[in-house]
Amino acid sequence: MRRLVPLALAAALAAPVLARAQAVDAGPIDPARLSQIVEVLASDDFAGRAPGGPGEQKTVDYLTARFKALGLEPAGENGGWTQPTPLLRVRLKPPGAFSVDVNGQTRTLEYAKDVNAVTLRPVDHVSIKDAPMVFVGYGVTAPERGWDDFKGVDLKGKIAVFLVNDPDFEAGPDEPVAGKFGGQAMTYYGRWTYKYEEAVRRGALGALIVHETPGAGYGWSTVVASNGESFDIVRADPAKDKLLLQGWLQRDAAVQLFKDAGLDFEALKRAARRADFQPVILPGATFSADYDVEHNEVVSRNVIAKLPGAKRPDESILYAAHWDAFGVGAPDDKGQTVRHGAADDAIGVAGVLEIARAFAEGPRPDRTVMFAAWTAEERGLLGSEWFGVHPTAPLDTMVANFTMDVLQTAGPSHDVVLVGYGQSQLDDLLKAAAARQDRTVIADAHPERGLFFRADHFSLAKHGVPVMLLMGLGGGPDLVDGGRAAGDKWVGDYTAHCYHQPCDAWSPDWDLRGAAQDVDLIYQAGLKLANSRAWPQWSDGSEFKAIRETSAAARR
């Protein structure tokens, strides 16, 4: 039976804004419990929950204790609650030296202001001296779309300079490229990860992507939030798989570099939107870098629990969020150093725990329901990536994954924003659940940001598992109090000021009734799947449909 959540969420919170609020229908999901969980995980005691940092053990212990208290069973490795995830942690040792030289004139690039670069190889020192630079446009090779930005250019020993996003991102409606890559809806070709991968395949020494906020989907502050620290999964041959240097070049620095080389940056951007674009060697321009690297291997942990199915335990539904944040960094303007990661993504973990409680308190489902808290999402989706490669449950018979990553904290809304709208038949389940709340489902308002490729569900989608992502950054909801304008303001303010920053902190003034309703939507969708024989399918045209079909025999 569905119940109404009362106005006063918890006496302990004593938030006047909540005391004045009206009750909403959030099923068994309790906004007060969501708030209490976030308050704990986002506290200074957890030190920003960095993988391998001082807050990891406390985080793992907390999550394990919560799962145990619900009577769930461990679903990690070797009968345990965790899945060890070996990571390579690298950190640039300041100050480091970066520069470009154009025809004998050297310009210093200030780290974190003009350039942000790392290596994901376990080396003690990186030294690049006078490497030629080649502008490769958007750096896309897509034969199915008749597109090749490289035209056979030799990148060995060179630094490839890329534009962010897809070739049609800024195209006008009359340009031939318009719509070839989905228009404003970013494809994987637009993601920075793809561009680094392509640079590796082309034999480049390094790669720099010109940062522009509209195309990247986030500001420069997000680029530099890692404070010179990066992670990768441990690889057998990192020199084969990773560039010696990869990173971002701030737009103004790039424009100046092109100008010094006698090139017009904006004109070359326009040229890169044409299929006949040719790579451009920056005349007389070379790039140099010299810095020391700290590196070590860290074994972080995914935390995974399950409620075994009563009839078909080998078929599963997985709910997940990431437990990690950015740890402790440089002080902000208020002197705060802990990057608390409250909305990103302690609130998603709280949603997983609340859904786990709802399932544990109800009848045993026919299918197994799994609950995961991933590590190292902020370092490149690495915890979920490791699980995708080393699953503790068969992916061929995983019915669906529901991922939560940043839920809005501004109160009830008339709709829910779905990132990846139209990708699969899971949409129909969400719409049905939303209708029962007298709400609607709308598509991601900013598909150009490529959010569908920026959360942990993508690690499972790559293996064919149908996925659904609830992410508050997908666009402002139509809030009951203030409408779409208020929802857009919440997204804008959070993204501009607190995303990956110390001010992403828990507040007693949060109104989590809307978040609770959103969590309830995917609880209801998963509950229906957990007690059915249905196998949701990817939509026609989805890039993941063919992957799923290769394992169809396992689901007969």
C-alpha positions in Angstrom: 0.0 0.0 0.0 1.3 3.5 -0.9 1.4 6.0 2.0 1.6 9.8 2.2 4.8 11.3 3.6 3.9 13.7 6.4 4.8 17.4 6.4 7.2 17.4 9.3 9.9 15.0 8.0 11.7 14.5 11.2 11.7 16.4 14.5 15.5 16.1 14.6 15.7 18.1 11.4 13.5 20.9 12.6 13.5 22.7 9.3 10.8 25.4 9.2 10.5 25.2 5.4 9.6 21.5 5.7 7.2 22.1 8.5 5.2 24.4 6.2 5.2 21.9 3.3 2.4 19.8 2.2 2.5 16.0 2.1 3.3 14.3 -1.2 2.8 10.7 -2.4 6.3 9.1 -2.4 5.2 5.6 -1.7 7.5 3.9 0.9 10.4 6.4 0.2 10.9 8.7 3.2 12.4 12.2 2.5 13.5 12.4 6.2 15.5 9.2 5.9 17.1 10.5 2.7 18.1 13.7 4.5 19.5 11.8 7.5 21.7 9.5 5.3 23.1 12.5 3.3 23.8 14.4 6.5 26.0 11.5 7.7 27.8 10.7 4.4 28.4 14.4 3.6 29.7 15.3 7.0 33.3 16.4 7.6 33.9 13.1 9.4 33.8 11.3 6.0 36.5 13.7 4.6 34.9 14.0 1.1 34.8 10.2 0.5 37.8 10.1 -1.9 38.7 6.6 -3.1 41.7 5.4 -1.1 41.4 8.5 1.1 40.8 8.7 4.9 37.0 8.6 4.4 36.8 5.4 2.4 36.8 2.9 5.3 34.3 4.9 7.2 32.1 5.0 4.1 32.4 1.3 3.4 31.7 0.4 7.0 28.6 2.6 7.1 27.1 1.2 3.9 27.8 -2.4 4.9 26.2 -1.8 8.2 23.1 -0.4 6.6 22.8 -3.3 4.2 23.3 -5.8 7.0 20.7 -4.1 9.2 18.1 -4.5 6.4 18.8 -8.3 6.3 20.2 -8.2 2.8 22.9 -10.7 1.6 26.4 -9.8 0.4 26.9 -9.7 -3.4 30.5 -8.7 -3.6 33.4 -11.0 -4.3 34.0 -14.3 -2.5 30.8 -14.0 -0.5 31.7 -10.6 0.9 30.0 -7.2 0.9 32.7 -5.5 -1.2 34.2 -5.9 -4.7 37.9 -4.9 -4.5 38.6 -2.5 -7.4 42.3 -1.9 -8.1 43.0 1.6 -9.2 46.0 3.5 -10.3 46.2 6.8 -8.6 48.5 9.5 -10.1 49.1 13.0 -9.0 51.0 15.8 -10.6 53.6 17.2 -8.2 53.5 20.9 -8.3 54.6 23.2 -9.7 55.3 21.5 -13.1 56.2 23.4 -16.2 54.0 23.7 -19.3 54.7 25.9 -22.3 54.1 26.4 -26.0 56.7 27.8 -28.4 55.8 29.5 -31.6 58.7 30.4 -33.9 61.1 30.8 -31.0 58.6 32.8 -28.8 57.8 30.8 -25.7 54.6 31.3 -23.8 54.2 29.7 -20.4 50.9 27.9 -19.7 49.9 28.2 -16.0 48.7 24.9 -14.6 45.0 24.9 -13.6 44.6 28.4 -15.3 45.6 27.7 -18.9 46.1 24.0 -19.0 45.0 21.0 -16.9 46.9 17.8 -17.9 47.7 14.4 -16.4 49.3 11.1 -17.3 47.6 7.8 -16.6 50.8 5.9 -16.8 52.6 4.8 -13.7 55.7 6.8 -14.3 57.8 9.0 -12.0 58.4 11.8 -14.4 56.9 13.2 -17.6 59.1 15.1 -20.0 57.9 16.3 -23.4 60.2 18.6 -25.3 59.1 20.6 -28.4 56.4 18.2 -29.6 54.7 19.3 -32.8 51.0 20.2 -32.4 48.3 19.1 -34.8 44.7 20.4 -34.8 42.4 17.5 -35.7 39.1 19.3 -35.4 36.6 17.2 -33.5 38.8 14.1 -33.9 36.0 11.9 -35.1 36.3 8.7 -37.1 32.7 7.6 -37.9 32.6 5.6 -41.2 28.9 4.9 -40.7 28.3 8.6 -40.9 30.8 9.3 -43.7 33.1 11.2 -41.4 36.9 11.1 -40.9 38.7 14.1 -39.3 42.1 12.5 -39.5 42.6 11.8 -43.2 45.6 9.6 -42.5 47.6 12.3 -40.6 50.6 11.0 -38.7 50.3 11.8 -35.0 53.2 9.8 -33.8 55.3 11.9 -31.4 52.8 14.8 -31.7 50.2 16.5 -29.5 46.7 16.3 -31.0 44.5 19.3 -30.3 40.8 18.5 -30.3 37.5 20.4 -30.2 35.0 19.2 -27.6 31.6 17.7 -28.6 30.4 16.6 -32.0 31.0 18.2 -35.5 27.4 19.3 -35.7 27.2 20.8 -32.2 27.4 24.4 -33.4 26.2 23.9 -36.9 23.6 26.1 -38.4 20.5 24.5 -40.0 21.8 25.1 -43.6 25.2 23.4 -43.0 25.6 19.9 -44.5 26.7 18.5 -41.1 23.5 19.6 -39.4 21.9 16.6 -37.6 24.5 14.1 -38.8 25.6 13.5 -35.2 22.2 14.1 -33.5 22.4 17.9 -33.4 22.4 19.1 -29.8 22.2 15.5 -28.5 25.8 14.5 -27.9 27.0 11.2 -29.2 29.9 9.2 -27.8 32.1 10.8 -30.4 31.7 14.1 -28.6 32.9 12.8 -25.2 36.4 13.6 -24.0 37.0 9.9 -23.3 36.4 9.0 -26.9 38.9 11.6 -28.1 41.6 10.3 -25.8 40.9 6.8 -27.0 41.1 7.9 -30.6 44.4 9.7 -30.0 45.8 6.4 -28.5 44.7 4.5 -31.6 46.4 7.1 -33.8 49.7 6.8 -31.9 49.7 10.4 -30.6 52.1 11.3 -27.8 49.5 13.4 -26.1 46.1 15.1 -26.5 44.7 18.4 -25.4 41.0 19.3 -25.8 40.0 22.9 -26.0 37.6 23.6 -23.2 34.5 25.5 -24.1 31.7 25.5 -21.5 28.7 25.0 -23.9 30.3 22.0 -25.6 31.8 20.4 -22.5 28.6 20.9 -20.5 30.5 22.2 -17.5 32.8 25.1 -16.6 36.6 25.2 -16.1 36.2 24.8 -12.3 34.9 21.3 -12.9 38.0 20.5 -15.1 40.4 21.5 -12.3 38.4 20.1 -9.4 40.5 17.0 -9.1 43.5 19.1 -8.0 46.0 17.3 -10.2 44.9 13.8 -9.1 43.6 11.2 -11.5 42.7 7.5 -11.4 42.4 4.6 -13.8 41.8 0.9 -13.3 45.1 -1.0 -13.1 46.1 -2.1 -16.7 48.5 -4.8 -17.8 50.1 -2.5 -20.4 49.4 1.2 -19.6 51.8 2.5 -22.2 49.8 0.8 -24.8 46.4 1.9 -23.5 47.0 5.4 -22.3 48.6 8.6 -23.6 51.7 10.1 -22.0 49.8 13.3 -21.5 46.1 14.1 -21.8 44.1 17.1 -20.7 42.4 20.3 -21.4 43.5 23.6 -22.8 41.5 26.7 -21.6 39.8 28.4 -24.5 41.5 31.8 -24.2 44.9 30.0 -24.1 44.0 28.1 -27.2 42.8 31.2 -29.1 46.1 32.9 -28.3 48.1 29.9 -29.4 46.3 29.7 -32.7 46.7 33.5 -33.2 50.5 33.3 -32.5 50.7 30.5 -35.1 49.0 32.8 -37.6 45.7 30.9 -37.5 42.1 31.9 -36.8 40.6 29.6 -34.2 37.0 30.4 -35.0 37.6 30.0 -38.8 39.2 26.6 -38.1 36.2 25.6 -35.9 33.9 26.3 -38.9 36.2 24.3 -41.2 36.0 21.4 -38.8 32.3 21.2 -39.3 32.9 20.1 -42.9 33.5 16.5 -44.0 36.4 17.6 -46.2 38.2 19.1 -43.2 42.0 18.4 -43.2 44.1 18.3 -40.0 46.3 21.4 -39.6 49.8 21.3 -38.3 50.2 24.5 -36.2 53.0 26.3 -38.0 56.1 26.6 -35.9 54.2 25.6 -32.8 55.5 23.0 -30.3 54.4 21.9 -26.8 56.6 21.2 -23.8 55.8 19.7 -20.4 58.0 18.7 -17.5 56.7 17.5 -14.2 57.1 14.9 -11.5 54.4 12.3 -10.9 53.4 10.6 -7.7 51.7 7.3 -8.4 50.6 4.3 -6.5 48.0 1.5 -6.7 45.0 1.8 -4.5 42.5 -1.0 -4.0 39.2 0.8 -3.5 35.9 -1.0 -3.1 32.4 -1.2 -4.5 29.8 -2.1 -1.9 27.2 -4.6 -3.2 24.2 -6.3 -1.6 21.3 -8.3 -2.8 17.9 -9.6 -2.0 17.8 -13.0 -3.7 14.8 -13.7 -5.8 12.3 -16.3 -4.6 11.7 -17.9 -8.1 14.4 -16.7 -10.6 17.4 -15.7 -8.5 19.7 -15.7 -11.6 17.7 -12.8 -13.1 18.4 -9.5 -11.5 17.5 -5.8 -11.2 20.3 -3.5 -10.1 19.9 -0.2 -8.3 23.1 1.9 -8.0 24.8 5.2 -7.2 28.3 6.2 -6.5 29.7 6.7 -3.0 32.8 8.7 -3.9 33.4 12.4 -4.0 36.5 14.6 -4.4 37.9 14.4 -0.8 39.9 17.3 0.5 41.3 20.1 -1.7 42.3 23.7 -1.7 40.2 26.0 0.4 37.4 27.9 -1.2 36.6 31.6 -0.5 35.1 30.6 2.8 38.1 28.5 3.8 36.3 25.1 3.4 38.5 22.3 2.1 36.2 19.2 2.2 34.3 18.5 -1.0 31.3 17.0 0.7 29.5 15.5 -2.4 26.1 15.9 -0.8 23.9 16.1 -3.9 26.7 14.4 -5.9 26.1 11.7 -4.9 25.4 11.0 -1.3 21.7 11.6 -2.1 21.9 8.9 -4.8 23.3 6.5 -2.3 20.5 7.5 0.1 18.1 6.6 -2.6 19.6 3.2 -3.1 19.4 2.6 0.7 15.8 3.7 0.8 14.8 1.4 -2.1 16.7 -1.4 -0.4 14.6 -0.8 2.7 11.4 -0.8 0.8 12.2 -4.1 -0.9 13.4 -5.6 2.4 10.2 -4.7 4.2 8.0 -6.1 1.5 7.3 -9.6 0.0 10.3 -11.4 -1.4 10.4 -10.6 -5.2 10.6 -13.3 -7.8 13.8 -12.0 -9.3 17.0 -10.9 -7.4 17.3 -7.3 -6.6 20.8 -5.9 -6.2 22.0 -2.7 -4.6 25.4 -1.2 -5.4 27.4 1.8 -4.2 30.2 2.3 -6.7 33.7 3.8 -6.1 35.6 6.1 -8.3 32.8 7.5 -10.4 34.3 10.9 -10.2 37.6 9.5 -11.5 36.0 8.2 -14.7 33.2 5.7 -13.8 35.9 3.3 -12.7 34.1 1.3 -10.0 31.2 0.5 -12.3 33.6 -0.1 -15.2 35.4 -2.7 -13.1 32.0 -4.3 -12.2 31.1 -4.3 -15.9 34.3 -6.2 -16.8 34.2 -8.4 -13.6 30.5 -8.7 -12.8 29.4 -10.5 -9.6 26.1 -11.4 -11.3 25.6 -12.4 -14.9 25.0 -9.3 -17.1 23.2 -11.3 -19.8 20.4 -12.0 -17.3 20.4 -8.6 -15.7 17.0 -7.2 -16.5 17.8 -3.5 -15.9 19.9 -1.0 -14.0 18.5 2.1 -12.4 21.1 4.7 -11.5 20.8 7.8 -9.4 23.3 10.6 -9.7 22.4 14.0 -8.3 18.8 14.4 -7.3 17.2 17.8 -7.0 16.7 19.3 -3.5 14.2 22.0 -4.3 10.9 20.3 -3.6 8.0 18.6 -5.4 7.7 18.9 -9.1 5.0 18.2 -11.8 7.5 16.2 -13.9 10.7 14.2 -13.8 13.6 14.8 -16.2 14.9 11.6 -17.9 18.4 11.6 -19.3 18.5 9.3 -22.3 14.8 9.6 -22.9 13.7 7.2 -25.7 16.6 4.8 -25.3 14.6 1.8 -24.1 11.3 0.3 -23.1 12.1 1.2 -19.5 10.7 4.6 -20.3 7.2 3.1 -20.4 7.5 1.8 -16.8 8.7 5.2 -15.6 5.8 7.0 -17.3 3.3 4.6 -15.8 4.7 5.2 -12.3 4.8 8.9 -12.9 1.1 8.9 -13.9 0.2 7.3 -10.6 1.8 10.3 -9.0 -0.1 12.7 -11.4 3.3 13.6 -12.9 4.8 13.4 -16.3 8.2 12.4 -17.8 10.2 14.8 -20.0 13.4 14.5 -21.9 16.8 15.9 -20.9 16.7 19.6 -21.6 20.4 19.7 -22.4 21.3 16.7 -24.5 24.4 18.6 -25.7 26.0 18.0 -22.3 26.2 14.3 -23.0 25.0 13.3 -19.6 24.0 9.9 -20.8 27.8 9.1 -21.1 28.7 10.7 -17.8 27.3 8.4 -15.1 27.8 4.9 -14.0 24.9 3.4 -15.9 26.9 3.8 -19.0 29.4 1.2 -17.8 26.5 -1.4 -17.9 24.9 0.0 -21.1 28.2 -0.8 -22.9 27.6 -4.4 -22.0 24.0 -4.3 -23.3 22.1 -4.0 -20.0 19.1 -1.7 -20.3 19.6 1.3 -18.1 17.9 4.3 -16.7 19.5 7.4 -15.3 17.8 9.9 -12.9 20.1 13.0 -12.8 19.0 16.4 -11.6 21.5 18.1 -13.9 19.4 17.0 -16.9 17.3 20.1 -16.7 15.1 22.1 -14.3 12.0 20.3 -13.2 8.6 22.1 -13.2 8.5 22.8 -9.5 5.2 23.0 -7.7 6.6 26.1 -6.1 8.0 28.4 -8.8 7.5 26.3 -11.9 10.1 25.6 -14.6 11.9 28.9 -13.9 12.6 27.9 -10.3 13.7 24.4 -11.4 16.1 25.9 -14.0 17.4 28.3 -11.3 18.2 25.4 -9.0 20.1 23.6 -11.7 21.9 26.7 -12.8 22.9 27.8 -9.3 24.1 24.3 -8.3 26.1 23.7 -11.5 27.7 27.2 -11.5 28.6 27.4 -7.8 28.6 24.0 -6.0 29.1 21.2 -8.4 32.3 19.4 -7.3 32.9 22.2 -4.8 32.9 22.4 -1.0 29.5 24.1 -1.0 27.9 20.8 -2.2 27.0 20.2 1.4 23.9 18.9 3.2 21.5 21.5 4.4 18.5 21.2 6.8 16.7 23.6 4.5 16.6 21.1 1.7 13.2 20.0 0.5 13.6 16.4 -0.5 9.9 15.6 -1.1 10.5 15.8 -4.9 13.6 13.7 -4.6 11.7 11.1 -2.7 9.0 11.0 -5.4 11.7 10.5 -8.0 13.2 7.7 -6.1 9.8 6.1 -5.7 9.4 6.2 -9.5 12.3 3.8 -10.1 11.4 1.8 -7.1 8.0 1.1 -8.6 9.4 0.4 -12.1 11.9 -2.1 -10.6 9.3 -3.7 -8.4 7.2 -4.4 -11.4 10.1 -6.0 -13.2 11.2 -7.9 -10.2 7.8 -9.7 -10.2 7.4 -10.3 -13.9 9.0 -12.3 -16.8 9.5 -9.1 -18.8 12.7 -8.3 -20.5 12.8 -4.6 -21.5 14.4 -4.0 -24.8 16.6 -1.2 -26.2 14.8 1.0 -28.7 15.4 0.7 -32.4 18.2 2.9 -33.3 19.9 2.7 -29.9 23.6 2.0 -30.2 23.2 -0.6 -27.4 20.5 -2.7 -29.0 22.9 -4.9 -31.1 25.1 -5.5 -28.0 22.1 -6.8 -26.0 20.9 -9.0 -28.9 24.2 -11.0 -28.9 23.1 -12.6 -25.6 19.5 -13.1 -26.4 19.8 -16.9 -25.9 20.5 -16.5 -22.2 17.0 -14.9 -21.7 14.8 -17.5 -23.5 
